[in-house]
Amino acid sequence: MHPIVVFYKPHAIIANAFSLFTCYLLLSWGSVYFVLTLLWIKLFSSALLGIVFHLSRRQQLYFYHNLGFSTARLYTYAASLDIVLWVGMIIVTVQFL
């Protein structure tokens, strides 16, 4: 399994819960004009989640540093994976509007 996926795995449950919450908000609001607001909610929650995980699991970063990944690179790849999954969920949700 790729190290980025292993790094993202503990974040995935909570991050996907926020993604599903934004999909629920989109369905309840009933309009695609709120997608930018949902993007800001997702970005803010992802940043907050990243800070909490960074502060609570700092010792695990040494494993990834030994594999050649910097901390910034790890979080950039994890955030990119999270946003790609969120965009996929939003696209599927828009089909039900």
N, C-alpha and C positions, 0 to 999 in steps of 0.2 A: 504494500500500500504506500502511496506517495506521502512523504513527510508533511506536506501542506494539508492533506486530508486528515492525517493523524492529529495535526495541530488544531484543525477546525472542529474535529469531532466533539470535544466537550462543549464547545460554543453552540453547536448545531441545534440542540434541543431548545434552548432559550431563544436563540436568534430566529429559528423557524416559528416559534410561538409568537414573536413580535411580527413576523411576516404574515402569519395567518390572521393575527389581529388587524393588521392593515388591510388585508383582503376582506375581512368582515366589515370594517369601516367603509370600504369602497362599496360593498354590496348594500349596506344600510343607507348610505348617502345616495346611492343610485345614479351617480354621475361621474364620468371620467375626468371632469374638470378639477377634481380634488386630488389627482394623482401627485401633483407637485407637493401638496401638503403632506401626503402620505410618505413621499420620498424623504421629506425633512424629518418626519417622525421616525422613519426607519434609520436614517443616518445618525440621528441623535441617540437612539436606543442602541445602535451598533457601537457607537463610540463609547457610550457609558458601559456597555457590556465588555468591550475591549479593555477599558481601564480597570474594571473590577477583576477580570481574569488576569491581567498583567500584574496587578498588585498581589493577588492571592496565589498565583502560580509562577512566581519569578524563578524558582529553582529549576523548573522544567525547561526553561529556555536554554540552559547549558547543553542539553541534548541536541537541540537544533543548531546551536552555534557550532558544535563539533561536526555537524553535517555540512556546514558552510553557509547557513542561512543567518542573515542578520535579523535583529528584532524588527526593524522597520519593514524588511522584506516579508517576514512572516505575517505581520499584521496587514500589510498591503495585499498579499495574496489571499488571506483569509477574508478580508473585507470585500475583495473583488468577487470571490466565490459566493459570499453571502448576498451581494447585490445582484449577481447573475441569477441566483436561485429566486430572489425576491421578484425580479423582473419577470421571470417565467411564471411565478404564481400570479402576478398581476395580470399578465396576458391571458392566462386561463380564466381568471376571475372576470375580466372584461367580457369574455365570451358569454357570461351568464347575465349580463345587464340587459 
